[in-house]
Amino acid sequence: MGHTRLYRNGVLEAEGFPVADVSEHVKDPAAVVWFDMCDPTEEDLHAISEELGLHALAVEDALQRRQRPKLDVYDGHMFLSVYVSAFDAESGRVRVTPATAFITPNALVTVRQSDEFSIEEVMRRWDDGADLARHGVAFLLHGLLDYVVDSHFEAVEAMDEQVEDLEDTVFGERPVSPGEQRRTFELRKSLVMLRRVVMPMREAVSTLLRRNGTIGDGEMAPYFQDVYDQVLRASEWTESLRDLIGNIRETQLTMQDNRMNLIMKRVTSWAAIIAVPTLITGFYGQNIPFPGFGHHWGFWTSSALIVVVSAALYRVFRARDWL
């Protein structure tokens, strides 16, 4: 048996009753019913469809596993598809869990595919704001959306902390390790996934705000507007982090190229210095007489030439920051 609740005239009257009793409660205009279904079968959804008069396309969408976040409007009811997100700081991956909802004038039906979508957290929000229960389905829908959007905000906030840690490694003295490169890749992939579930929420909540009949007598409008503001903040934050982590990766590659160029300059400079004594000693190793051949001053002249030219090259390279 799934979770069930019955509100009558803004007061929680019953909960935990069998789903079979829902059809009796929805006949009362003063009653608002919510019930939850976790991983239902196709037969379960079709039975609910017949009870509440749900559109066949909405039921089909509820059965699919990869719906985008959206709000579809049908005659007599609406269909909402959402995702909650959770960020794993250890792996750098974000996990998204889908859920759908059927919204009728006096009933809210939530359909979850797994227990990772915490319906208990939604219920806690309803209990904390019990004074708003008089607004009926709008009150229930707000608690659901508030939980979803808060999960997005918490995920992007946790990812922002990870991105800040990556920023500190960009200009460090040591090269970026393979583990840090892997973490950068995982964060970028997670931000792409999070963007797919956050960005469409703006359109869904905006559509809900435009339909004043859905959010009741207007007293719930500021609460839905607050949810919309949170959606905007989460989507803009996700976009900025996605751009930032792309810049971080490009900067890491640029810094890596700069370090490689610096190493090549140093190696080349030392090779040029070493080439001087090699050239001079090689010249004096010829099997023909040369100036100073057989005399001590020839040896000291060549040695002094090696030291002077090598020192001159060293100073020139140091002045150009090649060493």
C-alpha positions in Angstrom: 0.0 0.0 0.0 1.4 3.4 -1.0 1.3 6.6 1.0 -2.1 8.3 1.1 -3.6 11.5 2.6 -6.9 13.1 2.8 -7.4 16.8 3.5 -10.9 18.2 4.1 -11.5 21.9 4.4 -7.8 22.5 4.9 -7.4 19.9 7.7 -5.5 16.6 7.5 -8.3 14.2 8.1 -6.9 10.8 7.3 -3.7 9.1 6.0 -2.5 5.7 5.3 -5.9 4.5 4.0 -6.2 2.0 1.1 -5.8 3.4 -2.4 -9.1 1.8 -3.3 -10.9 4.4 -1.1 -9.5 7.3 -3.2 -12.4 7.1 -5.8 -14.9 7.7 -3.0 -13.0 10.7 -1.5 -12.5 12.6 -4.8 -16.2 12.8 -5.3 -16.4 15.3 -2.4 -15.6 18.8 -3.6 -14.3 19.8 -0.1 -11.8 16.9 -0.1 -8.3 16.9 -1.5 -6.6 13.6 -1.9 -3.0 12.7 -2.4 -1.6 9.2 -2.9 1.8 7.9 -4.0 2.7 5.0 -6.2 6.3 3.6 -6.2 7.3 1.7 -9.3 3.7 0.9 -10.4 2.9 -1.5 -13.1 1.1 -0.6 -16.3 -2.1 -2.1 -15.0 -1.9 0.0 -11.8 -1.6 3.2 -13.8 -4.4 2.3 -16.2 -6.7 1.6 -13.2 -5.9 5.1 -11.8 -6.4 6.6 -15.2 -9.9 5.2 -15.3 -10.7 6.5 -11.8 -9.4 10.0 -12.4 -10.0 10.4 -16.2 -6.3 10.8 -17.1 -5.2 11.2 -20.6 -3.6 8.2 -22.3 -0.5 10.1 -23.3 0.1 11.3 -19.8 -0.1 7.7 -18.6 2.3 6.6 -21.3 4.7 9.3 -20.3 4.6 8.2 -16.7 5.6 4.7 -17.7 8.7 5.9 -19.7 12.0 6.1 -17.9 13.7 9.1 -19.6 11.2 11.9 -19.8 12.5 15.5 -19.8 11.2 17.8 -17.0 7.9 19.3 -18.3 4.4 20.3 -17.5 1.7 19.1 -19.9 -1.8 20.5 -19.8 -4.8 18.3 -20.6 -8.5 18.8 -20.2 -9.3 18.3 -16.6 -5.7 17.6 -15.3 -2.0 18.3 -15.8 1.0 16.0 -16.0 4.3 17.0 -14.3 7.7 15.3 -14.9 10.6 16.2 -12.5 13.9 15.0 -11.3 15.6 15.2 -7.9 19.4 15.4 -7.9 22.1 14.4 -5.4 25.8 15.0 -5.7 28.4 12.5 -4.5 31.5 14.5 -3.4 33.7 11.4 -3.4 33.2 10.4 -7.1 32.2 13.8 -8.4 29.1 12.4 -10.0 25.5 13.6 -9.8 22.7 11.2 -9.5 19.2 12.1 -10.8 16.0 10.3 -9.8 12.8 10.8 -11.9 9.2 11.2 -10.6 6.0 12.2 -12.2 2.7 13.6 -10.9 -0.9 13.8 -12.1 -2.6 17.1 -11.0 -6.4 17.2 -10.9 -8.6 19.9 -9.3 -8.8 17.9 -6.0 -6.2 15.2 -6.3 -2.4 14.8 -6.6 -1.0 11.5 -7.7 2.8 11.1 -7.4 4.5 8.3 -9.3 8.0 7.3 -8.3 10.3 4.8 -10.0 12.4 4.2 -6.8 12.7 5.1 -3.2 15.6 7.4 -4.0 13.0 10.1 -4.6 12.3 10.8 -0.9 8.5 11.2 -0.6 9.0 11.5 3.2 10.9 14.7 2.6 7.9 16.0 0.6 5.5 15.0 3.4 7.7 16.8 5.9 7.3 20.0 3.9 3.6 19.6 4.0 3.6 19.1 7.7 5.7 22.2 8.3 3.4 24.3 6.2 0.1 22.8 7.4 -1.5 26.3 7.7 -1.5 26.5 3.9 -3.4 23.2 3.5 -6.6 25.2 2.9 -5.3 25.9 -0.6 -5.8 22.3 -1.6 -3.8 20.8 -4.5 -1.8 24.0 -4.9 -0.4 23.5 -1.4 0.5 19.9 -2.2 2.1 20.8 -5.5 4.2 23.5 -4.0 5.7 21.1 -1.4 6.6 18.7 -4.2 8.2 21.4 -6.4 10.0 22.9 -3.4 11.7 19.6 -2.6 12.7 19.1 -6.2 14.2 22.6 -6.7 15.9 22.4 -3.3 17.7 19.2 -4.4 18.9 21.0 -7.5 20.2 23.9 -5.5 22.0 21.7 -3.0 23.6 19.7 -5.8 24.9 22.8 -7.7 26.1 24.3 -4.4 28.1 21.2 -3.6 29.5 21.2 -7.1 30.5 24.8 -6.7 32.7 23.9 -3.7 34.4 21.2 -5.8 35.0 23.6 -8.7 36.6 26.1 -6.2 39.0 23.3 -5.1 40.0 22.7 -8.7 40.6 26.4 -9.2 43.3 26.3 -6.5 45.2 23.6 -8.5 45.4 25.5 -11.8 48.2 27.8 -10.8 50.0 25.5 -8.5 53.7 24.7 -8.8 53.1 21.0 -9.4 51.5 19.7 -12.6 47.9 18.6 -12.6 47.7 14.9 -11.6 45.7 12.4 -13.5 43.3 12.1 -10.6 42.6 15.9 -10.8 42.1 15.6 -14.5 39.6 12.8 -14.0 37.8 14.8 -11.3 37.5 17.8 -13.7 36.1 15.5 -16.4 33.5 14.0 -14.0 32.4 17.4 -12.7 31.9 18.6 -16.3 29.9 15.6 -17.2 27.8 15.9 -14.0 27.1 19.6 -14.8 25.9 18.6 -18.2 23.6 16.1 -16.7 22.4 18.5 -14.0 21.7 21.1 -16.7 19.4 18.7 -18.5 17.1 18.5 -15.5 17.4 22.1 -14.2 17.0 24.1 -17.3 13.5 22.7 -18.4 12.2 23.4 -14.9 12.0 27.1 -15.7 9.5 26.5 -18.4 7.5 24.1 -16.3 7.2 26.4 -13.3 6.6 29.4 -15.6 3.7 27.6 -17.2 2.2 26.8 -13.8 2.5 30.5 -12.8 0.6 31.6 -15.9 -2.3 29.3 -15.0 -3.8 31.2 -12.1 -6.5 28.6 -11.7 -4.0 26.0 -10.7 -2.4 27.9 -7.9 -5.7 28.6 -6.2 -7.0 32.0 -5.0 -3.7 33.8 -5.5 -2.3 33.5 -1.9 -0.1 30.7 -3.1 1.3 32.8 -6.0 4.2 34.2 -3.9 5.2 30.7 -2.9 5.3 29.5 -6.4 7.2 32.7 -7.4 9.8 31.9 -4.8 10.2 28.4 -6.3 10.5 30.0 -9.7 13.3 32.3 -8.4 15.1 29.3 -7.0 14.8 27.6 -10.4 16.3 30.6 -12.1 19.2 30.8 -9.6 19.9 27.1 -9.9 19.8 27.2 -13.7 22.0 30.3 -13.9 24.5 28.9 -11.4 24.6 25.6 -13.3 25.3 27.5 -16.6 28.1 29.6 -15.0 29.7 26.5 -13.4 29.6 24.7 -16.7 31.4 27.6 -18.4 33.8 27.9 -15.5 34.9 24.3 -15.4 35.4 24.5 -19.2 37.7 27.5 -18.6 39.5 25.6 -15.9 40.2 22.7 -18.2 41.4 25.0 -20.9 43.6 26.8 -18.4 45.0 23.5 -17.2 46.0 22.6 -20.8 47.4 26.0 -21.4 49.5 25.8 -18.2 50.6 22.4 -19.1 51.8 23.7 -22.5 53.5 26.6 -20.8 55.4 24.3 -18.4 56.4 22.1 -21.4 57.7 25.2 -23.3 59.6 26.3 -20.2 61.2 22.9 -19.8 62.1 22.9 -23.5 63.7 26.3 -23.2 65.8 25.2 -20.2 66.9 22.0 -21.9 67.8 23.8 -25.1 69.7 26.5 -23.1 71.7 23.9 -21.2 72.3 22.0 -24.5 73.7 25.2 -26.0 76.0 25.8 -23.1 77.3 22.2 -23.2 77.8 22.5 -26.9 80.5 25.2 -26.4 83.1 22.9 -24.7 82.2 20.1 -27.0 82.9 22.4 -30.0 86.1 23.7 -28.7 87.5 20.3 -27.5 86.4 18.8 -30.7 88.2 21.4 -32.7 91.4 20.8 -30.7 91.0 17.1 -31.2 91.9 17.3 -34.9 94.9 15.4 -36.1 96.6 18.5 -37.6 98.7 21.2 -36.0 96.7 24.2 -34.6 97.7 27.4 -32.7 99.1 26.4 -29.3 99.7 22.7 -30.4 102.3 21.2 -28.1 102.4 24.2 -25.8 100.8 24.7 -22.3 99.3 28.1 -23.2 97.2 26.4 -25.9 95.5 24.2 -23.2 94.9 27.2 -20.9 93.6 29.3 -23.8 91.0 26.6 -24.8 90.0 26.1 -21.2 89.5 29.8 -20.6 87.5 30.1 -23.8 85.2 27.3 -22.6 84.6 29.0 -19.3 84.1 32.5 -20.7 81.7 31.5 -23.5 79.7 29.2 -21.3 79.4 31.9 -18.6 78.3 34.4 -21.2 75.7 32.1 -22.6 74.4 31.4 -19.1 74.0 35.1 -18.3 72.2 35.7 -21.6 69.8 32.8 -21.0 69.2 33.9 -17.4 68.5 37.4 -18.5 65.9 36.1 -21.0 64.4 33.8 -18.4 65.4 30.7 -20.3 67.1 29.2 -17.2 
